[in-house]
Amino acid sequence: MKTQSDIRSLPKSHCSQTPIAALEQHMLNILRNGDSFDTLTPCSAVAAALYHLGTGGQRIRAVLALHAGKHLGLTAQDTQALAAACELLHNASLIHDDLHDRDTHRRGQPSVWHKFGDEVAICAGDLLISAAYLALSQLANVARVPALFALMHARTATAIRGQCADISRPDNRAATIPEFKNIALTKSGALLSLPTELALLPAGHDGALTRAREAALAFSIAYQIHDDLADADVDAARKPHRASATNPIGGHTACNVVLILQSDPDCVNAKMEAQQMGLQQLAVAASACADLPFNSGGALCAMCSQLQDKLECLE
């Protein structure tokens, strides 16, 4: 088991070069702060959380928050606080997701539960959630902190509801398109909309929250469709379930949009139909991004363009 001394810190000279590098160090400092009473024998949850952050990740939510905060005129310190809150919360969800799904690896490394055990993984995820609120509490505009806390709780509750819907769906019943969209919207969309929403609130653009949420939700569906298209053949190769009262035609029960469409006798080409569904969602997302003030949705709009290229390249 790694201790705090085993976790490599980013050199200070590097941290000052980019906002993302500075953010990485900031998140590590937040986690280490609560364990400073015993640096020789750190809390196992702290060690596990530091290990998880050290495995990397694209930091997409941080990029969204940093872009929105900069374009909305927030200070660098406040923007960093928002970005850290979003990333810490998102990484907590990844630790818990791996535990629920029994995924043994994340980002090419052993997942937290697989390396440290179930109990430590639960504690590490909980610690990251708590750390996210600590990061958010550091906002200089203290008058908006209660509203930011309430918003972050609302989005966290939505993500939890999506996870519950995913794990409680009967294994012997095929998923439906509404279920697919609901899980994508709640599990992924809630925390993806949070970075832009958190930047809009202290900047005084409360009226733009709805469009920010619409953009993130539509993008989340498109992103999940892209993943499902990539995984369709692997999921289809899995042993199908027998017919039952809840799944009278049998077949696959994975919540993969391509397999769901294939179960519809009126669907001629499931992959093409899924591709078109994804492109339509990206158009909705891009339109909503364009409506956000001061190009605060520009980072997500760029992500829409990149994902569009990927979807259009799929056969």
C-alpha positions as CSV (number, residue, x, y, z in Angstrom):
1,M,0.0,0.0,0.0
2,K,1.3,3.4,-0.9
3,T,1.8,6.1,1.7
4,Q,1.8,9.8,1.1
5,S,5.5,9.8,0.6
6,D,5.1,7.4,-2.3
7,I,2.8,9.8,-4.2
8,R,4.9,12.0,-6.5
9,S,4.2,15.7,-6.2
10,L,4.3,18.0,-9.2
11,P,7.4,20.2,-9.2
12,K,6.5,23.8,-8.2
13,S,8.1,25.1,-11.3
14,H,5.8,23.0,-13.4
15,C,2.7,23.8,-11.3
16,S,3.1,27.4,-12.2
17,Q,3.2,26.7,-15.9
18,T,-0.4,25.6,-16.6
19,P,-3.7,25.9,-14.8
20,I,-4.2,22.1,-14.9
21,A,-0.8,21.4,-13.3
22,A,-1.6,23.9,-10.6
23,L,-5.0,22.3,-10.1
24,E,-3.4,18.8,-9.7
25,Q,-1.2,20.2,-6.9
26,H,-4.2,22.0,-5.3
27,M,-6.2,18.8,-5.2
28,L,-3.4,16.8,-3.6
29,N,-2.9,19.6,-1.0
30,I,-6.6,19.5,-0.1
31,L,-6.5,15.7,0.5
32,R,-3.2,15.8,2.4
33,N,-4.5,18.7,4.6
34,G,-6.8,16.5,6.6
35,D,-4.2,13.9,7.3
36,S,-1.4,16.2,8.4
37,F,-1.5,15.0,12.0
38,D,0.3,11.8,11.0
39,T,2.5,12.0,7.9
40,L,4.4,8.7,8.7
41,T,1.3,6.6,8.8
42,P,-1.4,8.3,6.6
43,C,-5.0,7.3,6.7
44,S,-5.6,4.5,4.2
45,A,-8.4,6.4,2.6
46,V,-6.1,9.3,1.9
47,A,-3.5,7.1,0.4
48,A,-6.1,5.4,-1.8
49,A,-7.6,8.7,-2.9
50,L,-4.1,10.1,-3.7
51,Y,-3.3,6.9,-5.6
52,H,-6.5,7.2,-7.7
53,L,-5.8,10.9,-8.6
54,G,-2.2,9.9,-9.5
55,T,-3.5,7.4,-12.2
56,G,-4.3,10.4,-14.4
57,G,-7.4,11.2,-16.4
58,Q,-8.4,13.7,-19.0
59,R,-9.6,16.3,-16.4
60,I,-12.5,17.2,-18.7
61,R,-14.6,18.8,-16.0
62,A,-11.6,20.9,-14.9
63,V,-11.1,22.1,-18.4
64,L,-14.8,23.1,-18.7
65,A,-14.7,24.9,-15.3
66,L,-11.4,26.7,-16.1
67,H,-12.6,27.8,-19.5
68,A,-16.0,29.0,-18.2
69,G,-14.5,30.8,-15.2
70,K,-11.9,32.6,-17.3
71,H,-14.4,33.8,-19.9
72,L,-17.0,34.8,-17.3
73,G,-14.4,37.0,-15.5
74,L,-13.9,35.0,-12.3
75,T,-10.6,35.2,-10.6
76,A,-8.0,32.5,-11.1
77,Q,-8.4,31.4,-7.5
78,D,-12.1,31.1,-7.7
79,T,-11.9,29.3,-11.0
80,Q,-9.5,26.8,-9.6
81,A,-11.7,26.2,-6.6
82,L,-14.6,25.4,-8.9
83,A,-12.5,23.1,-11.1
84,A,-11.1,21.3,-8.1
85,A,-14.6,20.7,-6.7
86,C,-15.8,19.2,-9.9
87,E,-12.8,16.9,-10.4
88,L,-12.8,15.7,-6.8
89,L,-16.5,14.9,-7.0
90,H,-16.2,13.2,-10.4
91,N,-13.3,11.0,-9.2
92,A,-15.2,10.0,-6.2
93,S,-17.9,8.7,-8.5
94,L,-15.3,6.7,-10.5
95,I,-14.1,5.0,-7.4
96,H,-17.6,4.0,-6.4
97,D,-18.5,3.0,-9.9
98,D,-15.6,0.6,-10.1
99,L,-16.6,-0.9,-6.8
100,H,-20.2,-1.3,-8.0
101,D,-19.2,-2.8,-11.3
102,R,-16.3,-4.8,-9.9
103,D,-14.0,-3.3,-12.6
104,T,-10.5,-4.3,-11.6
105,H,-8.7,-1.6,-13.6
106,R,-9.1,2.1,-14.2
107,R,-6.8,4.1,-16.6
108,G,-4.6,1.1,-17.0
109,Q,-4.0,0.7,-13.3
110,P,-5.6,-1.4,-10.6
111,S,-8.8,0.2,-9.5
112,V,-9.0,1.5,-5.9
113,W,-11.1,-1.4,-4.5
114,H,-9.0,-4.0,-6.3
115,K,-5.8,-2.5,-4.8
116,F,-6.9,-1.4,-1.4
117,G,-10.1,-3.4,-0.7
118,D,-13.8,-2.6,-0.7
119,E,-14.0,-0.8,2.6
120,V,-11.1,1.5,1.9
121,A,-12.6,2.3,-1.6
122,I,-15.8,3.4,0.0
123,C,-14.0,5.6,2.4
124,A,-11.7,7.0,-0.3
125,G,-14.7,7.9,-2.4
126,D,-16.5,9.5,0.5
127,L,-13.3,11.5,1.3
128,L,-13.2,12.9,-2.2
129,I,-16.8,14.0,-2.0
130,S,-16.1,15.8,1.3
131,A,-12.9,17.3,-0.3
132,A,-15.0,18.6,-3.2
133,Y,-17.1,20.7,-0.7
134,L,-14.0,21.9,1.0
135,A,-12.6,23.1,-2.4
136,L,-15.9,24.9,-3.1
137,S,-15.8,26.6,0.3
138,Q,-12.7,28.4,-0.7
139,L,-14.5,30.6,-3.1
140,A,-13.8,34.3,-2.4
141,N,-17.4,35.3,-3.2
142,V,-18.8,33.8,0.0
143,A,-22.3,35.1,-0.6
144,R,-22.7,32.6,-3.4
145,V,-21.3,29.6,-1.6
146,P,-24.6,28.4,-0.1
147,A,-26.2,28.4,-3.6
148,L,-23.1,26.6,-5.0
149,F,-23.3,24.0,-2.3
150,A,-27.0,23.4,-3.0
151,L,-26.3,23.1,-6.7
152,M,-23.5,20.6,-6.2
153,H,-25.7,18.5,-3.9
154,A,-28.5,18.5,-6.4
155,R,-26.3,17.3,-9.2
156,T,-24.7,14.7,-6.9
157,A,-28.1,13.4,-5.9
158,T,-29.0,13.1,-9.6
159,A,-25.9,11.1,-10.4
160,I,-26.6,8.8,-7.5
161,R,-30.1,8.3,-8.7
162,G,-28.7,7.3,-12.1
163,Q,-26.3,4.9,-10.5
164,C,-29.2,3.3,-8.5
165,A,-31.3,3.0,-11.7
166,D,-28.4,1.3,-13.4
167,I,-27.6,-1.3,-10.7
168,S,-31.2,-2.0,-9.9
169,R,-32.3,-2.9,-13.4
170,P,-33.1,-6.6,-13.6
171,D,-30.4,-8.7,-15.3
172,N,-32.9,-10.8,-17.1
173,R,-34.7,-7.8,-18.8
174,A,-33.5,-6.1,-21.9
175,A,-33.0,-2.3,-21.5
176,T,-35.0,0.2,-23.4
177,I,-34.1,3.5,-25.2
178,P,-35.7,5.6,-22.4
179,E,-33.7,3.7,-19.8
180,F,-30.5,4.2,-21.8
181,K,-31.1,7.9,-22.1
182,N,-32.1,8.2,-18.4
183,I,-28.9,6.5,-17.2
184,A,-26.7,8.5,-19.5
185,L,-28.4,11.8,-18.4
186,T,-28.3,11.1,-14.7
187,K,-25.0,9.2,-14.3
188,S,-22.9,11.3,-16.7
189,G,-24.8,14.4,-17.5
190,A,-25.3,15.7,-14.0
191,L,-21.7,16.0,-13.2
192,L,-20.7,17.1,-16.7
193,S,-23.1,20.1,-16.5
194,L,-21.8,21.1,-13.0
195,P,-18.5,22.9,-14.1
196,T,-20.2,25.4,-16.3
197,E,-23.1,25.8,-13.9
198,L,-20.8,26.5,-11.0
199,A,-19.0,29.2,-13.0
200,L,-22.2,30.8,-14.1
201,L,-23.6,31.3,-10.6
202,P,-20.9,33.4,-9.0
203,A,-20.7,35.4,-12.3
204,G,-24.3,36.4,-11.9
205,H,-25.7,34.5,-14.9
206,D,-28.2,32.4,-13.1
207,G,-30.6,32.6,-16.1
208,A,-28.1,30.6,-18.3
209,L,-28.1,27.5,-16.0
210,T,-30.8,25.8,-18.0
211,R,-29.0,26.1,-21.3
212,A,-25.8,24.9,-19.7
213,R,-27.5,21.9,-18.4
214,E,-29.2,21.1,-21.7
215,A,-25.8,21.3,-23.5
216,A,-24.2,18.9,-21.1
217,L,-27.0,16.4,-21.0
218,A,-27.2,16.2,-24.8
219,F,-23.4,15.8,-25.0
220,S,-23.6,13.0,-22.4
221,I,-26.0,11.0,-24.5
222,A,-23.9,11.5,-27.6
223,Y,-20.8,10.5,-25.7
224,Q,-22.4,7.3,-24.4
225,I,-23.7,6.5,-27.9
226,H,-20.1,6.8,-29.2
227,D,-18.9,4.4,-26.5
228,D,-21.7,2.0,-27.2
229,L,-20.9,1.9,-30.9
230,A,-17.3,1.1,-30.0
231,D,-18.3,-1.7,-27.6
232,A,-21.2,-3.1,-29.6
233,D,-19.5,-6.1,-31.1
234,V,-17.9,-7.0,-27.7
235,D,-21.2,-6.7,-25.9
236,A,-23.0,-8.7,-28.7
237,A,-20.5,-11.5,-28.3
238,R,-21.5,-12.1,-24.7
239,K,-23.8,-15.0,-24.0
240,P,-27.4,-13.9,-24.4
241,H,-30.0,-14.5,-21.8
242,R,-32.8,-17.0,-22.3
243,A,-36.4,-15.8,-22.9
244,S,-38.3,-15.1,-19.7
245,A,-41.5,-13.4,-18.6
246,T,-39.7,-10.0,-18.4
247,N,-37.7,-10.6,-21.5
248,P,-39.9,-12.8,-23.7
249,I,-37.7,-12.8,-26.8
250,G,-34.5,-13.4,-24.8
251,G,-31.3,-11.8,-26.2
252,H,-28.9,-9.4,-24.7
253,T,-29.7,-7.3,-21.6
254,A,-26.7,-4.9,-21.7
255,C,-27.7,-1.3,-21.7
256,N,-26.0,-0.7,-25.1
257,V,-27.9,1.5,-27.4
258,V,-26.9,-0.5,-30.5
259,L,-28.1,-3.8,-29.0
260,I,-31.3,-2.1,-27.8
261,L,-32.0,-0.8,-31.4
262,Q,-31.2,-4.2,-32.8
263,S,-33.9,-5.8,-30.8
264,D,-36.5,-3.6,-32.6
265,P,-37.7,-5.5,-35.7
266,D,-38.4,-2.2,-37.5
267,C,-34.8,-1.1,-37.2
268,V,-32.9,-1.7,-40.4
269,N,-29.4,-0.6,-39.4
270,A,-28.9,-0.2,-35.6
271,K,-25.4,1.2,-35.8
272,M,-26.4,3.8,-38.4
273,E,-29.5,4.8,-36.4
274,A,-27.4,5.1,-33.2
275,Q,-24.9,7.2,-35.1
276,Q,-27.6,9.6,-36.3
277,M,-29.1,9.8,-32.8
278,G,-25.6,10.8,-31.5
279,L,-25.2,13.4,-34.1
280,Q,-28.6,14.9,-33.4
281,Q,-27.7,15.1,-29.7
282,L,-24.5,16.9,-30.6
283,A,-26.4,19.5,-32.6
284,V,-28.6,20.2,-29.6
285,A,-25.5,20.5,-27.4
286,A,-23.7,22.8,-29.7
287,S,-26.7,25.1,-30.1
288,A,-27.1,25.3,-26.3
289,C,-23.4,26.1,-25.9
290,A,-23.6,28.9,-28.4
291,D,-26.3,30.6,-26.2
292,L,-24.1,30.7,-23.1
293,P,-22.8,34.2,-22.2
294,F,-19.2,35.3,-23.1
295,N,-18.4,32.0,-24.9
296,S,-18.4,30.3,-21.5
297,G,-19.6,27.1,-23.3
298,G,-16.7,27.2,-25.8
299,A,-14.8,24.3,-24.3
300,L,-17.8,22.0,-24.5
301,C,-18.6,23.2,-28.0
302,A,-15.1,22.2,-29.0
303,M,-15.7,18.8,-27.5
304,C,-18.9,18.5,-29.5
305,S,-17.0,19.2,-32.7
306,Q,-14.3,16.5,-31.8
307,L,-17.0,13.9,-31.0
308,Q,-18.9,14.7,-34.2
309,D,-15.8,13.9,-36.2
310,K,-15.4,10.6,-34.3
311,L,-19.0,9.7,-34.8
312,E,-18.9,10.5,-38.5
313,C,-15.9,8.3,-39.0
314,L,-17.6,5.3,-37.5
315,E,-18.9,2.8,-40.1
